[in-house]
Amino acid sequence: MSNKKQKIIIFIVIIIVIIILAGFGFAGEVLASYYSQGTLTSINLLSGLTVTSIDSFWYNASSIPTGTSLKAQFSQNNTNWYNSSGTENGWDDCTTTGGATISLSTLGWSGPNFYYKIQFNSNAAKDATPVVEETRVNYSSNTAPTVSSVYLNSGNDITLTPDDTTAVSATANISDEQGCDTISTVEAKIYRSGVTNGKDCTVDKNDCYSVATCTETSCVGTDAVYTCTINMEYYADPTDAGSYSAQNWMAWVKATDSGSLTDDEYSPTGTTPDVKTLLAFSLSTDTIDYGTMSLGTNTGATNQKVNIINTGNVRMDVMFDGYGASDGDGKAMVCATGSIILANEKYDISDVTYASLSWALTDTATERDWDVLQRTNDSAKTQGEDQKWSYWGLAIPTEGCGGTCSGYVTFTAVNDAAGD
């Protein structure tokens, strides 16, 4: 039997990174006789790498002699083996010389684990066998996105709207080396800096807002800009003064790409932006109507009610001032005939009879410590807390007035953030 040289050179080449597979090459002087079958098993070729998809396997067979065959099989754990169609213990026939690709997309594999087997089958005479020069596994890698330049309200203080919401936005620059179109989701939190748990705060319209899906405003190449908008309630905590004056409002933005990699960033820490104090209120009615009354009578137990509703973000007291025709005229009402003096119109925070009403109207604004609170209930306004009734009564003189009577009562809010 004549001698022949057998030389099998196997290279494992990976996109971006080239790994030389050591220990599986064969060279040297051998007899021109082969085993009927031999199998080459690789090491884990992707260990330690970030792999979002294992895409294909490439081989370069320089020779597949007649009567011989070459097959391939793939695994992620070196135990369970599949062909490219996902059939367990199945094989792919490698019939092409000079380089060919086997797609692995059907397997749906990702992660840092990949092994392959190549089966060499000699001819019946055992004097010829396939020769493989090189192999490659092609995979897709990924890097996390980068979040930067996070700003809340462009760094400007936030002015709220009485009894309504105000659109407030955080913006962020987000880049991804795989292209900005690979950014799959962007979320945000907007919150008072001292709130419990910071960005992980529980959603509460006083101090913590969540944006589940931010809006892409531009995407060019690898760089995108996102805007995260909330509707901030009128009663959001102020930080320009009061209990939270040492704090400010912040934004946190998190980006996730198509490979589930993430990055996040905060708006700058410091003194801005602040949510500004909003002192505002509304009344349930603009008319106190006592109806028809006779001379020498009073309203008794039938008071007229005006609800005072805090539509700002700070605790408040209320000042009351009355006049008949012009401020300072000393009258509660001016009638078609005569007038009614200020002392005859009275009010209280409690619904009591006319004789028990606590205060007579005055012609100068007088503050009452009524503590109409900042709203804290996201579901609804709360009577007795952020809104309070005022009760009004009137006495008609025994003589000297008649016909239709009218006058004015002025309600003025006073900041009572300190609760004094």
Buried (B, 14 or more C-beta within 10 A) or exposed (E): EEEEEBEBBBBBBBBEEEBEBEEBEEEEEEEBEBEEEBEBBBBBBBEEBBBBBBBBBBBBBBEBEEEBBBBBBBBBEBEEBBBBEEEEEBBBEBEBBEEEEBEBEEBEBBBBBBBBBBBBBBBEEEBBBBBBBBBBBBBBBBEBBBBEEBBBBEEEBBEBBBBEBBEBBBBBBBBBBBBBBBBEBBBBBBBBBBBEEBBEBEEBBBBBBBBEEBEBEEBEEBBBBBBBBBEBBBBBBBBBEBBBBEBBBBBBBBBBBBBEBBBBBBBBEEEBBBBBBBBBBBEEEEEBEBEEEEEEEBBEEEBBEBBBBBBBBBBBBBBBBBBBEEEEBEBBBBBEEBBBBBEBBBBBBEEBBBEEBEEBBBBEBBEBEBBBBBBBEEEEBEEEBBBBBBBBBBBBBEEEBEEEBEBBBEBBBBBBBEEE
